[in-house]
Amino acid sequence: ANRTSLMEGRLRLDYGVTLMQNQVDYTAPTQDSRTNRFNFVNRADVDSGVLPKVGFLYALSPRTELFGGAAKNAASVTDATLEGNAAATLAAAGQVGRMDTARAFDLGLRHRGDRFVAGLQAFSIRSTETIAADIAGTLQSENVDQGRRIQGVEATYSLRLQNWRFHAAATVQRPRYVLTDVDANGNPARGFIRHGAEVVGIAPRNVFLEATWRPTDAIKMALNGRAVSSAAGYYANPRFANSGVDERLPAYNLLGMNVSYAWDRFSVGLNIENLTDKAYLSGVAPELMTTVSSVGRYFTGAPRSAVLWLKAEL
């Protein structure tokens, strides 16, 4: 990685490359006892190839900046992916030939005033992934090639007024599955997520607001709120009758607060999340299972939670 400054420092470039080597050994003593599948094995020995990354920051004026970047990233091979091609011997196993990758792009504008900072950013993420999907009635799974495309914009605004600081952030995004092996209706040959369907568990709209009051340098109090829109949940399998109906995670709003006191090199604080003790669903996984009994596993959100903390700088 390196950084270069041009145009008397008005333009800054950050650039570099990474390379990931991934080796995984997979062993399953019991793969599927009902079909006498025991001691299944698999192995992955792959690399990501060169992963370039570049970013820039250009000062349009002393208070206004244009920024952006592009990067290619990779993820380690999971046990679930290896399970999809496992066999009784390594020679018979279908070994993983590539790593999951994602390409990310962003472009934004940021302006600083005397008492405020405002920003607007557009982003795009495109990924290619191998997901393990369960085979109905067995402990086996099969690998499904899929992709995701997420495009959106994010706006931020921060304002200072005497002892008060206000911060707001809003994100609007469009998360969609990108599949290649599909029929005319967008249904895949394996799994049942449809081409173009909304990605499960990713809310298209998010808003965060926070107000902070500092009556003195030592005391800080803050109240924050988060609004999360409805998101895709369990998808019914269109290839099987009576497999259910598509479901969604309901939208929810959460409140939180924190207070802290600092002296010398010490500070103590109390953080409270989900102040109103709201019951809500925070996520769903996995999304590509092919048996009705094992899909749609939702995660309940954390109840009211309090954390008392102490920080010391030595």
C-alpha positions as a printed Julia matrix, in Angstrom:
314×3 Matrix{Float64}:
   0.0     0.0     0.0
   1.11    3.56   -0.63
  -0.13    7.16   -0.5
   0.62    9.89   -3.02
  -0.18   13.62   -2.74
  -0.58   15.73   -5.87
  -1.6    19.26   -6.83
   0.13   20.78   -3.77
  -1.72   18.39   -1.47
  -5.22   19.02   -2.8
  -5.41   15.51   -4.27
  -4.52   12.47   -2.16
  -4.37    8.95   -3.59
  -4.29    5.76   -1.52
  -3.68    2.53   -3.4
  -2.47   -1.01   -2.89
  -3.09   -4.71   -3.39
  -3.73   -7.7    -1.14
  -3.5   -11.45   -1.7
  -5.18  -14.1     0.46
  -4.11  -17.74    0.54
  -6.74  -20.04    2.04
  -6.23  -23.66    3.13
  -9.02  -25.55    4.92
  -9.36  -29.24    5.85
 -12.91  -30.5     6.37
 -13.86  -33.71    8.24
 -17.4   -34.8     9.16
 -17.55  -38.02   11.24
 -21.33  -38.23   10.61
 -22.48  -36.73    7.34
 -25.85  -38.53    7.11
 -26.42  -41.61    9.29
 -29.64  -42.57    7.5
 -27.8   -43.09    4.2
 -24.65  -44.53    5.81
 -22.55  -41.48    4.93
 -19.74  -41.44    7.47
 -16.33  -39.79    7.68
 -16.84  -37.45    4.74
 -13.89  -35.23    3.92
 -12.95  -32.33    1.7
 -10.15  -29.82    1.32
  -9.66  -26.32   -0.07
  -6.37  -24.81   -1.19
  -7.11  -21.64   -3.13
  -5.94  -18.07   -3.35
  -7.86  -14.9    -3.98
  -5.65  -13.6    -6.77
  -4.58   -9.97   -6.7
  -7.14   -7.78   -4.93
  -6.63   -4.11   -5.92
  -7.8    -1.2    -3.79
  -7.7     2.52   -4.59
  -9.17    5.6    -2.97
  -8.93    9.34   -3.51
  -9.69   12.57   -1.67
  -9.82   15.84   -3.62
 -10.23   19.24   -1.98
 -12.59   21.25   -4.17
 -12.2    24.12   -1.69
 -10.83   24.51    1.85
 -14.19   23.26    3.17
 -15.49   20.92    0.47
 -14.06   17.49   -0.39
 -14.82   14.95   -3.08
 -13.91   11.37   -2.2
 -14.3     7.9    -3.63
 -12.8     4.47   -3.93
 -12.91    1.02   -5.43
 -11.84   -2.28   -3.91
 -12.01   -5.99   -4.53
 -12.23   -8.19   -1.44
 -12.3   -11.93   -0.74
 -13.7   -14.17    2.01
 -12.35  -17.4     3.46
 -13.88  -20.7     2.36
 -16.42  -21.89    4.92
 -17.04  -25.39    6.27
 -20.57  -25.2     4.87
 -19.22  -24.74    1.34
 -16.83  -27.68    1.77
 -19.67  -29.83    3.06
 -21.58  -29.33   -0.18
 -18.96  -31.25   -2.19
 -17.67  -33.61    0.52
 -17.18  -37.33   -0.17
 -15.81  -40.47    1.47
 -12.38  -39.8    -0.07
 -10.57  -36.64   -1.1
 -10.2   -38.03   -4.62
 -14.0   -38.17   -4.98
 -14.69  -34.81   -3.34
 -15.42  -31.75   -5.43
 -12.8   -29.34   -4.19
 -13.44  -25.63   -4.06
 -11.86  -23.82   -6.99
 -12.36  -20.19   -6.02
 -12.97  -17.87   -3.1
 -16.0   -15.66   -2.66
 -15.25  -12.13   -3.82
 -16.93   -8.73   -3.76
 -16.33   -5.5    -5.65
 -17.18   -2.27   -3.86
 -17.37    1.28   -5.22
 -18.24    4.56   -3.52
 -18.31    8.25   -4.46
 -19.21   11.1    -2.13
 -19.12   14.78   -1.29
 -18.41   16.29    2.15
 -18.72   19.94    3.24
 -17.66   21.55    6.53
 -19.29   24.72    7.79
 -18.55   26.75   10.9
 -20.82   24.55   13.02
 -21.83   21.65   10.81
 -20.56   18.87    8.58
 -22.74   17.43    5.81
 -22.03   14.51    3.5
 -23.65   12.56    0.7
 -22.28    9.24   -0.56
 -23.34    6.73   -3.22
 -22.17    3.12   -3.09
 -22.38   -0.13   -5.01
 -21.39   -3.66   -3.95
 -21.39   -6.7    -6.24
 -20.47  -10.12   -4.87
 -20.12  -13.69   -6.1
 -20.68  -16.38   -3.49
 -20.96  -20.13   -2.98
 -23.73  -20.99   -0.51
 -24.44  -24.44    0.94
 -28.15  -25.38    0.63
 -29.59  -28.34    2.56
 -31.01  -31.3     0.63
 -34.47  -32.24    1.89
 -34.6   -35.22    4.25
 -30.83  -35.62    4.62
 -27.88  -34.17    6.47
 -26.29  -33.41    3.1
 -26.1   -30.08    1.35
 -25.33  -28.88   -2.16
 -23.45  -25.81   -3.3
 -25.38  -23.02   -4.99
 -23.61  -20.25   -6.91
 -25.19  -16.88   -6.32
 -24.38  -13.21   -6.22
 -25.65  -10.06   -4.59
 -25.91   -6.5    -5.81
 -26.44   -3.67   -3.32
 -26.74   -0.09   -4.52
 -27.63    2.89   -2.38
 -26.98    6.35   -1.02
 -26.16    7.59    2.47
 -26.57   11.11    3.83
 -25.01   12.38    7.08
 -25.32   15.67    8.96
 -23.71   16.85   12.21
 -24.43   20.16   13.94
 -22.9    21.83   17.0
 -24.81   24.46   19.01
 -23.04   25.54   22.18
 -23.16   22.5    24.5
 -25.26   20.44   22.08
 -24.28   18.19   19.22
 -26.79   16.67   16.82
 -26.03   13.87   14.38
 -28.24   12.3    11.72
 -27.59    9.55    9.17
 -29.94    7.99    6.64
 -29.34    5.13    4.2
 -31.5     4.05    1.28
 -30.36    0.92   -0.55
 -31.56   -1.71   -2.99
 -30.24   -5.21   -2.15
 -30.96   -7.88   -4.78
 -29.85  -11.46   -5.54
 -28.08  -12.04   -8.84
 -28.37  -15.65  -10.07
 -27.3   -17.15  -13.4
 -28.64  -20.73  -13.49
 -32.37  -19.84  -13.5
 -35.45  -20.59  -15.58
 -37.72  -18.11  -17.36
 -39.36  -17.18  -14.04
 -36.06  -16.55  -12.3
 -36.22  -19.76  -10.25
 -32.83  -21.44   -9.74
 -32.0   -25.05  -10.52
 -30.87  -25.49   -6.9
 -32.06  -23.65   -3.83
 -35.09  -21.42   -4.1
 -34.01  -17.77   -3.84
 -35.26  -16.14   -7.05
 -33.18  -14.01   -9.35
 -33.82  -10.36   -8.54
 -35.4   -11.1    -5.16
 -34.61   -8.8    -2.23
 -31.69   -9.99   -0.09
 -32.96  -11.37    3.2
 -32.21   -9.54    6.41
 -30.99   -6.29    4.79
 -33.3    -3.35    5.46
 -33.69   -1.04    2.44
 -34.01    2.04    4.68
 -32.23    2.98    7.9
 -32.27    6.23    9.91
 -30.14    7.1    12.95
 -30.55   10.24   15.1
 -28.56   11.29   18.16
 -28.52   14.35   20.42
 -25.59   14.86   22.81
 -25.42   17.39   25.65
 -22.15   18.32   27.37
 -22.85   20.79   30.19
 -19.17   20.52   31.2
 -16.06   18.95   29.75
 -16.43   16.06   32.18
 -20.13   15.22   31.75
 -21.74   13.87   28.58
 -25.32   12.7    28.04
 -26.78   11.37   24.8
 -30.1    10.08   23.52
 -30.33    8.23   20.21
 -32.97    6.63   18.04
 -32.84    4.14   15.19
 -35.54    3.37   12.62
 -35.15    0.22   10.49
 -37.54   -0.56    7.66
 -39.12   -3.9     6.86
 -36.75   -6.44    5.27
 -37.12   -9.68    3.33
 -37.35  -12.78    5.5
 -38.15  -16.39    4.62
 -38.82  -17.19    0.96
 -41.19  -20.02    0.07
 -39.91  -22.64   -2.36
 -41.73  -22.14   -5.7
 -40.77  -25.65   -6.87
 -42.74  -27.38   -4.1
 -46.45  -27.04   -3.34
 -47.48  -25.99    0.16
 -43.97  -24.89    1.05
 -45.29  -21.76    2.74
 -45.5   -18.12    1.75
 -42.9   -15.38    1.49
 -42.38  -13.58    4.8
 -40.85  -10.28    5.86
 -39.17   -8.99    8.99
 -41.32   -6.16   10.44
 -39.95   -2.64   10.69
 -38.89   -1.45   14.16
 -37.74    1.64   16.06
 -35.27    1.59   18.94
 -34.18    4.14   21.54
 -30.91    4.23   23.46
 -29.08    6.5    25.85
 -25.69    6.9    27.47
 -24.14    9.02   30.18
 -20.48    9.35   31.13
 -18.22   11.26   33.5
 -14.49   11.83   33.03
 -11.79   12.94   35.45
  -8.02   12.92   35.23
  -7.21    9.78   33.21
 -10.38    7.93   34.11
 -13.94    7.88   32.78
 -17.03    5.92   33.78
 -20.27    5.54   31.87
 -23.59    3.78   31.51
 -25.0     2.68   28.12
 -28.6     1.52   27.79
 -29.75   -0.09   24.54
 -33.39   -0.73   23.58
 -34.54    1.72   26.23
 -38.24    0.87   25.86
 -37.59   -2.91   25.93
 -39.17   -3.38   22.51
 -39.66   -6.9    21.11
 -38.44   -7.16   17.5
 -36.74   -9.43   14.97
 -33.17   -8.4    14.21
 -32.25  -10.87   11.46
 -32.81  -14.17    9.65
 -30.52  -16.98    8.49
 -29.89  -19.02    6.5
 -31.73  -18.05    3.34
 -31.01  -20.87    0.88
 -32.15  -23.97    2.76
 -34.34  -26.28    0.71
 -36.38  -27.95    3.46
 -39.35  -26.09    4.83
 -38.7   -27.3     8.39
 -35.23  -25.75    8.52
 -35.73  -22.35    6.92
 -36.85  -19.04    8.28
 -34.83  -19.15   11.5
 -35.27  -15.64   12.87
 -33.16  -13.91   15.5
 -34.94  -12.0    18.23
 -33.5    -8.6    19.04
 -31.78   -8.01   22.36
 -34.06   -6.76   25.15
 -33.27   -3.69   27.22
 -29.56   -3.98   28.01
 -27.42   -1.9    30.35
 -23.61   -1.78   30.27
 -21.6    -0.08   33.0
 -18.03    0.65   31.89
 -14.83    2.12   33.3
 -11.92    3.38   31.19
  -8.43    4.16   32.42
  -5.6     5.7    30.38
  -2.25    4.58   31.74
